[in-house]
Amino acid sequence: MKDGFRQQGKRNQLVELLREKGIIDEKVLSAIGSIPRHLFMDSSFEDHAYQDKAFPIGAGQTISQPFTVAFQTQLLEVKPDEKILEIGTGSGYQAAVLCELGAKLYTIERQQELFKKTQKFLDKLGYRPKYMSFGDGYKGLKEYAPFDKIIVTAGAPFVPKSLLSQLIVGGKLVIPVGENPQIMTLFDRKSQRSFDKQTFGEFRFVPMLENKS
Ligand code: SAH
């Protein structure tokens, strides 16, 4: 697992590109500047790691495009020690960004092989989510709720009610909604019963799937 000057140089260029594309949260940019994204992909694809592109990670899944990761994370406005739930652990890259920002992270993945692989890998890199769950993100994680923030990293055909209900009042849910493309949507919980909703344009994600039965 090599990470040296060459990779750091490419990361710095990626950060500049994200700045040009409109990412302004310095903490998010600095997290992306320090996480070795190439290690989250098969070694033969190292040259693709610092391009602003999504990439296959096996089992029909992808590591999200860096701009998408940065954009979603910026919308979440993460503060250290916040309790955050991620749906779709995947490669663990978004999880690493959230850990780097000081979040107490809970993350759910429904593909068992990916779940096991990423659990080992994140631990090896020193990123330690509070809890990694093999399960169905549509249900959220009731036993650990409520959360300050929730981020969904797969395309959701609809907004799961359980996720809205597992937010604290004052909390935020960032979720790409729809089927190809998805509309990036931010919910702010204003009270027990009311949510503010804002949308931020089109993105493309692999679909959030119902649990395997
Ligand atoms: N955050 C990931 C993105 C992975 S792509 C990263 O940084 O690499 C989306 C992931 O969501 C896939 O790994 C997919 O298996 C997972 N997923 C799809 N439907 C899900 C569901 N219902 N519950 C939990 N995870 C789900």
Boltz pocket constraint, residues with backbone or C-beta under 6 A from the ligand:
constraints:
  - pocket:
      binder: B
      contacts: [[A, 61], [A, 62], [A, 63], [A, 64], [A, 87], [A, 88], [A, 89], [A, 90], [A, 91], [A, 92], [A, 93], [A, 94], [A, 95], [A, 108], [A, 109], [A, 110], [A, 111], [A, 114], [A, 135], [A, 136], [A, 137], [A, 138], [A, 153], [A, 154], [A, 206], [A, 207], [A, 208], [A, 209], [A, 210], [A, 211]]
      max_distance: 6.0
